Amino acid sequence: MYPKLWEAAGIKYPVLLDRLIRLAIERYEGKMKLETTFKPKKDWYV
């Protein structure tokens, strides 16, 4: 059903898939750049 809706909006299904995949890759790469571990300095508690 969604491919028909997008096509009616002027976006071909293969173009939509390419865009969604590109967005997913960009999002994944952005998440991989985040540092999620805590690395305390030697004197962080002083």
PDB file of N, CA, C, O and CB in Angstrom:
ATOM      1  N   MET A   1       0.814  -1.191   0.000  1.00  0.00           N
ATOM      2  CA  MET A   1       0.000   0.000   0.000  1.00  0.00           C
ATOM      3  C   MET A   1       0.862   1.261   0.000  1.00  0.00           C
ATOM      4  O   MET A   1       0.577   2.202  -0.741  1.00  0.00           O
ATOM      5  CB  MET A   1      -0.929  -0.005   1.197  1.00  0.00           C
ATOM      6  N   TYR A   2       1.908   1.290   0.820  1.00  0.00           N
ATOM      7  CA  TYR A   2       2.750   2.480   0.885  1.00  0.00           C
ATOM      8  C   TYR A   2       3.437   2.809  -0.440  1.00  0.00           C
ATOM      9  O   TYR A   2       3.525   3.984  -0.793  1.00  0.00           O
ATOM     10  CB  TYR A   2       3.787   2.302   1.954  1.00  0.00           C
ATOM     11  N   PRO A   3       3.926   1.818  -1.183  1.00  0.00           N
ATOM     12  CA  PRO A   3       4.528   2.163  -2.481  1.00  0.00           C
ATOM     13  C   PRO A   3       3.554   2.913  -3.387  1.00  0.00           C
ATOM     14  O   PRO A   3       3.954   3.828  -4.106  1.00  0.00           O
ATOM     15  CB  PRO A   3       5.013   0.899  -3.188  1.00  0.00           C
ATOM     16  N   LYS A   4       2.304   2.538  -3.355  1.00  0.00           N
ATOM     17  CA  LYS A   4       1.299   3.227  -4.180  1.00  0.00           C
ATOM     18  C   LYS A   4       1.090   4.667  -3.700  1.00  0.00           C
ATOM     19  O   LYS A   4       0.921   5.572  -4.518  1.00  0.00           O
ATOM     20  CB  LYS A   4      -0.044   2.458  -4.148  1.00  0.00           C
ATOM     21  N   LEU A   5       1.100   4.880  -2.398  1.00  0.00           N
ATOM     22  CA  LEU A   5       0.934   6.227  -1.858  1.00  0.00           C
ATOM     23  C   LEU A   5       2.103   7.122  -2.245  1.00  0.00           C
ATOM     24  O   LEU A   5       1.910   8.271  -2.642  1.00  0.00           O
ATOM     25  CB  LEU A   5       0.794   6.177  -0.337  1.00  0.00           C
ATOM     26  N   TRP A   6       3.314   6.591  -2.128  1.00  0.00           N
ATOM     27  CA  TRP A   6       4.486   7.376  -2.498  1.00  0.00           C
ATOM     28  C   TRP A   6       4.503   7.662  -3.991  1.00  0.00           C
ATOM     29  O   TRP A   6       4.858   8.761  -4.416  1.00  0.00           O
ATOM     30  CB  TRP A   6       5.764   6.652  -2.089  1.00  0.00           C
ATOM     31  N   GLU A   7       4.119   6.671  -4.782  1.00  0.00           N
ATOM     32  CA  GLU A   7       4.081   6.878  -6.224  1.00  0.00           C
ATOM     33  C   GLU A   7       3.071   7.964  -6.593  1.00  0.00           C
ATOM     34  O   GLU A   7       3.316   8.765  -7.495  1.00  0.00           O
ATOM     35  CB  GLU A   7       3.737   5.569  -6.942  1.00  0.00           C
ATOM     36  N   ALA A   8       1.940   7.988  -5.896  1.00  0.00           N
ATOM     37  CA  ALA A   8       0.940   9.025  -6.131  1.00  0.00           C
ATOM     38  C   ALA A   8       1.480  10.403  -5.755  1.00  0.00           C
ATOM     39  O   ALA A   8       1.052  11.419  -6.302  1.00  0.00           O
ATOM     40  CB  ALA A   8      -0.335   8.725  -5.338  1.00  0.00           C
ATOM     41  N   ALA A   9       2.431  10.422  -4.810  1.00  0.00           N
ATOM     42  CA  ALA A   9       3.048  11.684  -4.398  1.00  0.00           C
ATOM     43  C   ALA A   9       4.201  12.068  -5.329  1.00  0.00           C
ATOM     44  O   ALA A   9       4.801  13.132  -5.174  1.00  0.00           O
ATOM     45  CB  ALA A   9       3.553  11.582  -2.952  1.00  0.00           C
ATOM     46  N   GLY A  10       4.507  11.196  -6.297  1.00  0.00           N
ATOM     47  CA  GLY A  10       5.541  11.521  -7.266  1.00  0.00           C
ATOM     48  C   GLY A  10       6.895  10.907  -6.980  1.00  0.00           C
ATOM     49  O   GLY A  10       7.880  11.245  -7.636  1.00  0.00           O
ATOM     50  N   ILE A  11       6.957  10.009  -6.008  1.00  0.00           N
ATOM     51  CA  ILE A  11       8.231   9.371  -5.653  1.00  0.00           C
ATOM     52  C   ILE A  11       8.165   7.899  -6.036  1.00  0.00           C
ATOM     53  O   ILE A  11       7.344   7.146  -5.513  1.00  0.00           O
ATOM     54  CB  ILE A  11       8.543   9.534  -4.128  1.00  0.00           C
ATOM     55  N   LYS A  12       9.029   7.505  -6.944  1.00  0.00           N
ATOM     56  CA  LYS A  12       9.069   6.111  -7.387  1.00  0.00           C
ATOM     57  C   LYS A  12       9.605   5.224  -6.262  1.00  0.00           C
ATOM     58  O   LYS A  12      10.416   5.663  -5.446  1.00  0.00           O
ATOM     59  CB  LYS A  12       9.945   5.964  -8.661  1.00  0.00           C
ATOM     60  N   TYR A  13       9.149   3.987  -6.229  1.00  0.00           N
ATOM     61  CA  TYR A  13       9.524   3.056  -5.168  1.00  0.00           C
ATOM     62  C   TYR A  13      11.037   2.833  -5.079  1.00  0.00           C
ATOM     63  O   TYR A  13      11.577   2.875  -3.973  1.00  0.00           O
ATOM     64  CB  TYR A  13       8.828   1.732  -5.388  1.00  0.00           C
ATOM     65  N   PRO A  14      11.743   2.599  -6.182  1.00  0.00           N
ATOM     66  CA  PRO A  14      13.205   2.422  -6.074  1.00  0.00           C
ATOM     67  C   PRO A  14      13.918   3.657  -5.512  1.00  0.00           C
ATOM     68  O   PRO A  14      14.887   3.529  -4.763  1.00  0.00           O
ATOM     69  CB  PRO A  14      13.785   2.088  -7.441  1.00  0.00           C
ATOM     70  N   VAL A  15      13.444   4.835  -5.871  1.00  0.00           N
ATOM     71  CA  VAL A  15      14.030   6.071  -5.344  1.00  0.00           C
ATOM     72  C   VAL A  15      13.767   6.167  -3.841  1.00  0.00           C
ATOM     73  O   VAL A  15      14.646   6.561  -3.075  1.00  0.00           O
ATOM     74  CB  VAL A  15      13.452   7.316  -6.080  1.00  0.00           C
ATOM     75  N   LEU A  16      12.571   5.811  -3.432  1.00  0.00           N
ATOM     76  CA  LEU A  16      12.225   5.815  -2.010  1.00  0.00           C
ATOM     77  C   LEU A  16      13.119   4.852  -1.235  1.00  0.00           C
ATOM     78  O   LEU A  16      13.629   5.205  -0.172  1.00  0.00           O
ATOM     79  CB  LEU A  16      10.746   5.440  -1.814  1.00  0.00           C
ATOM     80  N   LEU A  17      13.312   3.652  -1.750  1.00  0.00           N
ATOM     81  CA  LEU A  17      14.171   2.675  -1.069  1.00  0.00           C
ATOM     82  C   LEU A  17      15.604   3.180  -0.959  1.00  0.00           C
ATOM     83  O   LEU A  17      16.229   3.054   0.094  1.00  0.00           O
ATOM     84  CB  LEU A  17      14.147   1.333  -1.811  1.00  0.00           C
ATOM     85  N   ASP A  18      16.125   3.750  -2.040  1.00  0.00           N
ATOM     86  CA  ASP A  18      17.479   4.300  -1.999  1.00  0.00           C
ATOM     87  C   ASP A  18      17.604   5.372  -0.924  1.00  0.00           C
ATOM     88  O   ASP A  18      18.577   5.390  -0.170  1.00  0.00           O
ATOM     89  CB  ASP A  18      17.860   4.879  -3.363  1.00  0.00           C
ATOM     90  N   ARG A  19      16.636   6.248  -0.854  1.00  0.00           N
ATOM     91  CA  ARG A  19      16.669   7.336   0.134  1.00  0.00           C
ATOM     92  C   ARG A  19      16.589   6.793   1.558  1.00  0.00           C
ATOM     93  O   ARG A  19      17.320   7.255   2.434  1.00  0.00           O
ATOM     94  CB  ARG A  19      15.517   8.320  -0.115  1.00  0.00           C
ATOM     95  N   LEU A  20      15.726   5.836   1.796  1.00  0.00           N
ATOM     96  CA  LEU A  20      15.593   5.254   3.133  1.00  0.00           C
ATOM     97  C   LEU A  20      16.876   4.545   3.558  1.00  0.00           C
ATOM     98  O   LEU A  20      17.289   4.637   4.714  1.00  0.00           O
ATOM     99  CB  LEU A  20      14.416   4.273   3.172  1.00  0.00           C
ATOM    100  N   ILE A  21      17.498   3.847   2.627  1.00  0.00           N
ATOM    101  CA  ILE A  21      18.751   3.153   2.941  1.00  0.00           C
ATOM    102  C   ILE A  21      19.854   4.163   3.236  1.00  0.00           C
ATOM    103  O   ILE A  21      20.626   3.982   4.178  1.00  0.00           O
ATOM    104  CB  ILE A  21      19.170   2.227   1.776  1.00  0.00           C
ATOM    105  N   ARG A  22      19.933   5.231   2.433  1.00  0.00           N
ATOM    106  CA  ARG A  22      20.929   6.271   2.679  1.00  0.00           C
ATOM    107  C   ARG A  22      20.731   6.914   4.049  1.00  0.00           C
ATOM    108  O   ARG A  22      21.695   7.147   4.778  1.00  0.00           O
ATOM    109  CB  ARG A  22      20.864   7.338   1.583  1.00  0.00           C
ATOM    110  N   LEU A  23      19.484   7.198   4.392  1.00  0.00           N
ATOM    111  CA  LEU A  23      19.192   7.795   5.704  1.00  0.00           C
ATOM    112  C   LEU A  23      19.566   6.856   6.840  1.00  0.00           C
ATOM    113  O   LEU A  23      20.087   7.297   7.864  1.00  0.00           O
ATOM    114  CB  LEU A  23      17.712   8.162   5.804  1.00  0.00           C
ATOM    115  N   ALA A  24      19.306   5.574   6.670  1.00  0.00           N
ATOM    116  CA  ALA A  24      19.657   4.591   7.698  1.00  0.00           C
ATOM    117  C   ALA A  24      21.170   4.523   7.885  1.00  0.00           C
ATOM    118  O   ALA A  24      21.650   4.441   9.015  1.00  0.00           O
ATOM    119  CB  ALA A  24      19.103   3.200   7.329  1.00  0.00           C
ATOM    120  N   ILE A  25      21.921   4.555   6.794  1.00  0.00           N
ATOM    121  CA  ILE A  25      23.381   4.524   6.879  1.00  0.00           C
ATOM    122  C   ILE A  25      23.898   5.780   7.569  1.00  0.00           C
ATOM    123  O   ILE A  25      24.781   5.694   8.423  1.00  0.00           O
ATOM    124  CB  ILE A  25      24.006   4.389   5.477  1.00  0.00           C
ATOM    125  N   GLU A  26      23.366   6.935   7.216  1.00  0.00           N
ATOM    126  CA  GLU A  26      23.772   8.191   7.850  1.00  0.00           C
ATOM    127  C   GLU A  26      23.483   8.158   9.348  1.00  0.00           C
ATOM    128  O   GLU A  26      24.307   8.597  10.150  1.00  0.00           O
ATOM    129  CB  GLU A  26      23.050   9.383   7.197  1.00  0.00           C
ATOM    130  N   ARG A  27      22.334   7.648   9.719  1.00  0.00           N
ATOM    131  CA  ARG A  27      21.971   7.572  11.134  1.00  0.00           C
ATOM    132  C   ARG A  27      22.902   6.632  11.886  1.00  0.00           C
ATOM    133  O   ARG A  27      23.332   6.934  12.999  1.00  0.00           O
ATOM    134  CB  ARG A  27      20.520   7.111  11.291  1.00  0.00           C
ATOM    135  N   TYR A  28      23.213   5.490  11.275  1.00  0.00           N
ATOM    136  CA  TYR A  28      24.113   4.520  11.893  1.00  0.00           C
ATOM    137  C   TYR A  28      25.507   5.134  12.076  1.00  0.00           C
ATOM    138  O   TYR A  28      26.108   4.997  13.142  1.00  0.00           O
ATOM    139  CB  TYR A  28      24.195   3.232  11.035  1.00  0.00           C
ATOM    140  N   GLU A  29      26.018   5.806  11.046  1.00  0.00           N
ATOM    141  CA  GLU A  29      27.329   6.422  11.134  1.00  0.00           C
ATOM    142  C   GLU A  29      27.359   7.495  12.215  1.00  0.00           C
ATOM    143  O   GLU A  29      28.357   7.638  12.922  1.00  0.00           O
ATOM    144  CB  GLU A  29      27.724   7.017   9.790  1.00  0.00           C
ATOM    145  N   GLY A  30      26.278   8.243  12.347  1.00  0.00           N
ATOM    146  CA  GLY A  30      26.194   9.255  13.387  1.00  0.00           C
ATOM    147  C   GLY A  30      26.223   8.653  14.774  1.00  0.00           C
ATOM    148  O   GLY A  30      26.852   9.200  15.680  1.00  0.00           O
ATOM    149  N   LYS A  31      25.550   7.535  14.947  1.00  0.00           N
ATOM    150  CA  LYS A  31      25.544   6.866  16.252  1.00  0.00           C
ATOM    151  C   LYS A  31      26.906   6.282  16.582  1.00  0.00           C
ATOM    152  O   LYS A  31      27.294   6.238  17.750  1.00  0.00           O
ATOM    153  CB  LYS A  31      24.490   5.765  16.281  1.00  0.00           C
ATOM    154  N   MET A  32      27.633   5.836  15.572  1.00  0.00           N
ATOM    155  CA  MET A  32      28.950   5.254  15.805  1.00  0.00           C
ATOM    156  C   MET A  32      29.975   6.314  16.216  1.00  0.00           C
ATOM    157  O   MET A  32      31.001   5.983  16.809  1.00  0.00           O
ATOM    158  CB  MET A  32      29.427   4.526  14.554  1.00  0.00           C
ATOM    159  N   LYS A  33      29.705   7.584  15.905  1.00  0.00           N
ATOM    160  CA  LYS A  33      30.611   8.663  16.281  1.00  0.00           C
ATOM    161  C   LYS A  33      30.439   9.064  17.745  1.00  0.00           C
ATOM    162  O   LYS A  33      31.318   9.709  18.316  1.00  0.00           O
ATOM    163  CB  LYS A  33      30.385   9.869  15.383  1.00  0.00           C
ATOM    164  N   LEU A  34      29.326   8.693  18.351  1.00  0.00           N
ATOM    165  CA  LEU A  34      29.079   9.057  19.738  1.00  0.00           C
ATOM    166  C   LEU A  34      29.933   8.216  20.672  1.00  0.00           C
ATOM    167  O   LEU A  34      30.124   7.020  20.452  1.00  0.00           O
ATOM    168  CB  LEU A  34      27.600   8.894  20.081  1.00  0.00           C
ATOM    169  N   GLU A  35      30.435   8.846  21.703  1.00  0.00           N
ATOM    170  CA  GLU A  35      31.189   8.108  22.717  1.00  0.00           C
ATOM    171  C   GLU A  35      30.230   7.788  23.851  1.00  0.00           C
ATOM    172  O   GLU A  35      29.622   8.686  24.433  1.00  0.00           O
ATOM    173  CB  GLU A  35      32.435   8.926  23.234  1.00  0.00           C
ATOM    174  N   THR A  36      30.099   6.522  24.156  1.00  0.00           N
ATOM    175  CA  THR A  36      29.092   6.117  25.131  1.00  0.00           C
ATOM    176  C   THR A  36      29.692   5.507  26.397  1.00  0.00           C
ATOM    177  O   THR A  36      28.952   5.006  27.244  1.00  0.00           O
ATOM    178  CB  THR A  36      28.149   5.132  24.501  1.00  0.00           C
ATOM    179  N   THR A  37      31.010   5.541  26.542  1.00  0.00           N
ATOM    180  CA  THR A  37      31.617   4.997  27.748  1.00  0.00           C
ATOM    181  C   THR A  37      32.201   6.131  28.582  1.00  0.00           C
ATOM    182  O   THR A  37      32.623   7.158  28.049  1.00  0.00           O
ATOM    183  CB  THR A  37      32.708   3.960  27.395  1.00  0.00           C
ATOM    184  N   PHE A  38      32.218   5.937  29.866  1.00  0.00           N
ATOM    185  CA  PHE A  38      32.765   6.923  30.784  1.00  0.00           C
ATOM    186  C   PHE A  38      34.217   6.588  31.041  1.00  0.00           C
ATOM    187  O   PHE A  38      34.543   5.485  31.481  1.00  0.00           O
ATOM    188  CB  PHE A  38      31.963   6.969  32.107  1.00  0.00           C
ATOM    189  N   LYS A  39      35.096   7.552  30.763  1.00  0.00           N
ATOM    190  CA  LYS A  39      36.518   7.363  30.981  1.00  0.00           C
ATOM    191  C   LYS A  39      36.981   8.436  31.976  1.00  0.00           C
ATOM    192  O   LYS A  39      37.321   9.547  31.571  1.00  0.00           O
ATOM    193  CB  LYS A  39      37.320   7.442  29.626  1.00  0.00           C
ATOM    194  N   PRO A  40      36.995   8.109  33.278  1.00  0.00           N
ATOM    195  CA  PRO A  40      37.365   9.110  34.265  1.00  0.00           C
ATOM    196  C   PRO A  40      38.860   9.454  34.202  1.00  0.00           C
ATOM    197  O   PRO A  40      39.696   8.611  33.875  1.00  0.00           O
ATOM    198  CB  PRO A  40      37.002   8.619  35.657  1.00  0.00           C
ATOM    199  N   LYS A  41      39.166  10.703  34.522  1.00  0.00           N
ATOM    200  CA  LYS A  41      40.567  11.113  34.660  1.00  0.00           C
ATOM    201  C   LYS A  41      41.041  10.634  36.020  1.00  0.00           C
ATOM    202  O   LYS A  41      40.230  10.286  36.878  1.00  0.00           O
ATOM    203  CB  LYS A  41      40.742  12.677  34.509  1.00  0.00           C
ATOM    204  N   LYS A  42      42.345  10.615  36.218  1.00  0.00           N
ATOM    205  CA  LYS A  42      42.888  10.121  37.477  1.00  0.00           C
ATOM    206  C   LYS A  42      42.369  10.920  38.673  1.00  0.00           C
ATOM    207  O   LYS A  42      42.143  10.355  39.743  1.00  0.00           O
ATOM    208  CB  LYS A  42      44.407  10.167  37.443  1.00  0.00           C
ATOM    209  N   ASP A  43      42.182  12.212  38.499  1.00  0.00           N
ATOM    210  CA  ASP A  43      41.776  13.053  39.635  1.00  0.00           C
ATOM    211  C   ASP A  43      40.339  13.541  39.541  1.00  0.00           C
ATOM    212  O   ASP A  43      40.026  14.609  40.065  1.00  0.00           O
ATOM    213  CB  ASP A  43      42.692  14.239  39.742  1.00  0.00           C
ATOM    214  N   TRP A  44      39.472  12.805  38.901  1.00  0.00           N
ATOM    215  CA  TRP A  44      38.090  13.243  38.692  1.00  0.00           C
ATOM    216  C   TRP A  44      37.291  13.339  39.993  1.00  0.00           C
ATOM    217  O   TRP A  44      36.305  14.073  40.056  1.00  0.00           O
ATOM    218  CB  TRP A  44      37.392  12.295  37.743  1.00  0.00           C
ATOM    219  N   TYR A  45      37.697  12.624  41.006  1.00  0.00           N
ATOM    220  CA  TYR A  45      36.926  12.597  42.257  1.00  0.00           C
ATOM    221  C   TYR A  45      37.465  13.579  43.286  1.00  0.00           C
ATOM    222  O   TYR A  45      36.906  13.678  44.378  1.00  0.00           O
ATOM    223  CB  TYR A  45      36.929  11.195  42.843  1.00  0.00           C
ATOM    224  N   VAL A  46      38.517  14.299  42.981  1.00  0.00           N
ATOM    225  CA  VAL A  46      39.120  15.220  43.952  1.00  0.00           C
ATOM    226  C   VAL A  46      38.399  16.546  43.911  1.00  0.00           C
ATOM    227  O   VAL A  46      38.751  17.464  44.652  1.00  0.00           O
ATOM    228  CB  VAL A  46      40.626  15.420  43.672  1.00  0.00           C
TER     229      VAL A  46
END
